Amino acid sequence: MAAKPRVHEIASELGVDSKVALEKLKALGEYVKSPSSTIEPPVARKLRAALEADGAAKSADAAPASAKPAAASPAAKPGAPAARPG
């Protein structure tokens, strides 16, 4: 018999916050009271798969954002005092 994992263990294993894991379980139709609650192994597999799928989708969304050009220099910001020739 496999040990029942706790929600917070799975969340930390996948590098997400426990609150995110609880929200995902709720979206999957599973009732879990707190991050220290244990869940059945099939539910744990379902949670891992859902969180990994979300992680893959979020990393794909983040890739185009990292390709954006660098921000303008601080002196070129609107509202910043212009440099006066001396």
N, C-alpha and C positions, 0 to 999 in steps of 0.2 A: 504494500500500500504506500503510495507516494504521500509525502507530507503536503499539507495544505499551505500554500504560500500566503503571505500577507500582502495587502494592496501596496503598502509603502515599499515593500521589498521589490516588487515588480517595477514600480515607478522608478526607484533609484537605479535598478538594473538597466532600465532603458533611458535614464537621464532626464526624466520628466518630473514635474511636481506631483505630489500625491493628490492635490486637488484636481489636476488634469485627469489623472487616472480615475478618480471617483466620478467626475463628470462623464468620462467615456463609458464607464460601467453603467451609469444611469441611462445614457443614450442607447446602450446595448440591451436595456431592459432588465438589468440586474440590480437588485437592491443590496447596497452595502452601506453600513452605518458610518464607518470611519476608516482612516488609513490603516489602523491596526487590525481591522477585520480580516479573517481568513476567507479565502475563496476556494472553491473546488478546482481541481486541475483542469477540467475542460473550460471553465470560465477564465482561468488564468491564461490558457492558450488563446482564447478568443480576445482577451484584453491585450496580450502581447501583439497579436496580429493587427489589431485595430490601431494600437499606438505606433507600431512600426510603419503601418500604411500612412498614418498621419504625418509621421516624421519624414517619410520619403516625399510626400506631397509638399510639405512645408520647405524641405531643402530644395526641391525643384522650383518652388516659388521664390526662394531666396537667391537662387543663382542669377537671374536677370538683374536683381537689385544690386548685386555686387559688381555688375558690369557698368554701372552708372559712372559718368566722369566725376572726378574729384570736385569738391565744392570750391567756390571762388575764394580767393585769399581774404583774410579778415579785413584788410583795408578797403576792399571793394564791396563790402556789405552796405546795403542801403541804410541811410541814417548815420553811417560812420562819418566822422569829420574828415574832410578831404585834406590831403597833404598840401601845404602851401609852399610854393617855391621860395627859397630863401634868399 
